Amino acid sequence: MASICISLGANTTKSSVLETQTALPEADDHTEYSEPSPPIHSLPPEILSEIFLLAIKDSDPYNILDPLADGPRLLEKVCLRWQDIVWGCAALWSTFKVDEARRPKAIGPKLLLDALQRTGQSELSFTIHLSNTPAQSLWRA
């Protein structure tokens, strides 16, 4: 039941308050009011996947070790629906670079493993940039 606030003036009678209450439409307590959904949310996941692929097609490969990189890492941060679509589209993850100089030490190997798992059976295209750091220290987490 909806609650109604009525300001009672000097000339207000009990019957006029009751008339006002009965004239108001009943509100359903379970009714939720929200903003209309953006039109892009009505697109099926397959169409959004194609749009995402076209959006990153001509950009530089994303750095697989950078959690703030462009490409799929940026798209997955928009909303949960986009995250699900991006994680399920192996082709989005299949072109990347490995630039160890820009990786956060503690999460580099995990980011690499996560992204490689998301590539599924897609053909991979990648480049690797290594510094002069000894190999043993590169992947120590």
Secondary structure, DSSP 4 states (H G I P E B T S, - for coil): ---------TT--HHHHHHHHHHSPPPPTT----PPPPGGGGS-HHHHHHHHHHHHHTSPPEETT-TT-STHHHHTTS-HHHHHHHHH-HHHHSEEEEEGGGS-TTTHHHHHHHHHHHTTTPPPEEEEE--SS-HHHHT--
